[in-house]
Amino acid sequence: MKLFFTKKKWSEYRESLTGPLGFVPTMGALHAGHLKLVHEARNNNDFVAVSIFVNPKQFNNTEDLINYPNTLEQDILVLSQAGVDAVFLPSSSEVYPENDTFITAVPGKSAEGLEGAFRPGHFEGVVNVVDRLFEWIHPHNAYFGQKDLQQCLVIQEFASEKHPNLKIVTVPTEREKNGLAMSSRNLRLSEEGRNRAAVIFEVISKMKDSTADYDWAIEYLKQYEIETEYLTNIEISLNTDTGLMTKAWVFAGYLEGIRLIDNVLYN
C-alpha cells in the first residue's frame, strides 16, 4: 500500500493507473463502517484509494474538532489489511493553501434543514473538501455511508453538476450488535453510554413501522438521557439513476455531550 502526502505525488501515481478507481474519503478513526465502504470499492474497482483528512471547515463546534479521535497508525494498518492500494494523507496547508485559487462548489437544496439548520456552515465545509478531493483523486466511483444520509444527498447533488462522470455510491449503515450505528464519535462515549445509545435505532425502527408516535419517542429517549435535537420523517431519492423515492426517519441528539445521528430507510 502506498502513502501520499501531496497532490503532486498523488497526481504522478494517478496517471499510472489504467483501470477503474474507487475512492473512500474519511477523517480517520476508522471502524467497520468505513471498512464496509472499502470492501464495496474493492469488489467493484481495479484500484482503491482512501483519504484521511480531518477537515476543520466542516466543524461548526471547535470542541468537536479538538476532540476528534486520532488513530492514524491503526487506520493505516487496517487499510493495508483490507487491500487498499493507496492512502492520501494531506496536511491542512496542502488542502487549503495560503494563496488558495480553488473555486469550490456550493451546497444545493439538499443542504437545507436538519443538519444544515443545526450545524451552520457544516455542509459548506463538507462540499469544499470533497469537491477538492474529487478533483485531485479523479475516481470513477466514490463511496459514502448512509448513516450520514443528508450528506450523501448533498454530495450527490453537487457531484451531478460538477463531476457528472463520477458515480456516487451510498452504502447501508453498519451497526454494532446492539443496533447502534457505527461512528467515530462512539469512541467518546462510555461503555454505558454506548449501550444506552442503542435505543436510538430501536426508536426510529418503531417509528418506521408505525408502532410508536413522536411524543412517546421523545420521552422514551429521555429515559435513557438522550436529548433529541430533531426526529422527523423525510422523502428522498438515493438512486439518481432511477429517481425512485424512498422514505426515512432521521434523528439527531445528544448523549453524554456527544452528538449522535442515525436514520432508517423504508418504502
N, C-alpha and C positions, 0 to 999 in steps of 0.2 A: 504493500500500500504506500502510495506517495503522498507526501505532505507539501502543501504550497502556502506561502505566506504573502505573496504579492500577485497582483493582477498580471504583471508581465510574465512571470514564471508560469502562472496558470495558462496564459494565452499560448505560450510555446507548447505546452503539453496538449492543450485542447486541439491544436492544429494537427497533432499526430493521431488523433482518434478518427476512425473511419466509420464506425457503426453508431447506432442509437445510444444516446447518453441519457440516463435517468438521474435526476437531481433531487436531493432531500435537504432543504435548508433548515438548520436548527440553531438553537442558542446553547447547545451543550446540556449538561446534566441529563444525559440520555437514559431512557428507560425502555421497557419493552414496546411501548407505543411507537417510539422512534424506530426501533428495530423492525417493527411491522412494516413501516414505510420503506425501510431499506430492503427488506426481503421482497416486497412488491416490486420495487425498482429493479432488484437483482433478477427477478423472474421474467422481466419484460424488456430488458435493455442489454446491449452488449457491454456497456460500461456504466458504473455507478459512482457518482460524486456526492459528497456530503459537505456542507459548510457548517462551521461552528463560529458564531459571532454573536455576542451579547449586545444587541442593538440598543444604545442608550436613547435613541429618538422615539422608541415606542413605549417607554415607561413614563406614564404621567405621574407616578409616585416614586420619588427618589429613593425612598426606603426599600421599595421592591427591587430596584436596580442594585443597590448596595448589598442586599441580602440574597441576590440570585445565586444559587449553588454553583460552585466551580469544581467539576470532577473531570478535568481535561485529560489527565493521564489515563483514567479508567475509560473515558469515552473513546480515546484513540485505540485502546486495546480491543474494546468490543466491536468497533467498526472494522478493525482488521480481521477479527474472527468472523464477522458477518460477510466478508468477501467484498468490501468496498474497495474500489480501485484508487480513489484519490480523496483527500480531505483538504478543503480550502479554509485556512485559518488566518484571515486578515486582521490587522490591527485597526483601531478606530481611525487612525490617521490615513490608513490605506483606503478605507471605505469612504471617509469624509475628509478629504484633503483640505488644507487651508485655503487654497485657491480652487474651490470646487466649481467645476463647469458643467457637471451632470444635470440635465434637465429631467427631473423625475415626473412620473405620472402622479395623478392625484386620485384619492378615493372617490368612487361614484356613489350612487344612491344606496348601494348595499351597505354602506358605512353608516347610514342614518339610524338613530335609535339604538337601543340595547347597549352594547359595548361602546358604540360611537357616542352615546349620550353620557354614559357614566365614566368614560375614560377619554376626556377631550384630548385630541392630538394623537391618540394611540394608533389609529389606522393610517394617519398621515405618515407616522414613523414606520409602520409595517410596510406600506407601499413604497416608501422611499428606499428602504434597504432591499426589499425583494425585487423591485424593478432593476436596481443596480446588479444584483446577483444574477438575475436572468440575462442581463446584457453581457456580463462577463463570463459566466459559466457556459452560456449558449447551449442549454439542454434541449432535448427533444420532448421529454416528459418531466414534469415536476410533481412531487408527491406531498400532500398535506393531510393531516389528521382531522377527522370530522368533529373531534372534541371542540376545536376552535371553529365552530360552524360558521359564524358570521365572517371570520377571517377568510375562510375558504371562498365564500361568496364575493368578498371584496377583491380577493386576488383573481378569481375567475373573471370578474368584471373588467378590471383594468388590463389583465393579460389579453383578453379577447380583442382589445383595441390596439394595444402597443406591441404585443407579442403574438400575433394571430396564428403563427405556425407552431406554437408551444401548446402541448396538451397538459391541462391541469387535472391531476388525478387525485380524488379525495378518497381516503381510506377509513373504514369504520373504526370507531374508538376502541382502543384496547383497555381492558378493565382488570382491576385486582379481583381476586376470588370473591371478595365481598361485594363487588359491583362498583367500587369507587373508580372513577375514570382516572387513568394514569396521567400524571402531570409532574413536571419538575418541582412544582410548588409543594407537592405532597411531602417532599423531603423536610419541609419546615414544620410539618405537623407532628405532634406527639403520637405515640402508638395508640393511645386512647382516642386522640383526635381523628386518626385515620379510620378507626373503627366507627366512630360516630358519623364521619363524613359519608359513609356508605348509604345512609338513609336518603341522601340526595337522589341517587339513582332509583331507590325504592319509590320515592315520592313522584318523580317525573314519569316513572313507568305506570304508576296508578293513574296519573293524570292522562296519560296516553290511552289507557284502557277505559277511561271514563268511569273509574271506580272511586274517584275522590273529587272533591271540589277545592277551589282556591283557598278559601278560609281555613279548611281543615289542613291543607298542605302547609300553610304558613305557620299555624300553631304547632303542627307536628314537628316541623323543623326546629322551632324554638325550643321544644322539649329536649332537643339534642344540642342546644346552644348554637344553632346555626341561624344567623340573621340574614334574611332574604333581601337582596337588592332588587332583583326582578325575577319573576316567574310568569312566563307568558307563552302563548301559542302563536306560531308563525307558519306561513306557507312559503315555500322556496322551490327553486329549481337548482339541483346539484348536478344535473346532467345537461350540459349546454348543447350536446349533440341532439338530444331528443326534445328538450324543452319541457319534459314531463315535470309536473309539480308534485311535491311531497310536503307533508306537514311535520312540524317538530315542536315539542315542548322544550323551552330553553330556560336555563336557570343561571343566576349569579348570586353569590352571597359570601358571607364571612364566617369562618370558624377559627378560633384561636388567633384572630387577627390576620388570617391568611385568606386572600380572595380566591374562591373556587368557582369554576364554571362547569356546566355539563348540559347535555341535551339528549333527547331520544327522538329518533325519526319514526314516522309511521305514515301509512296511506289513508 
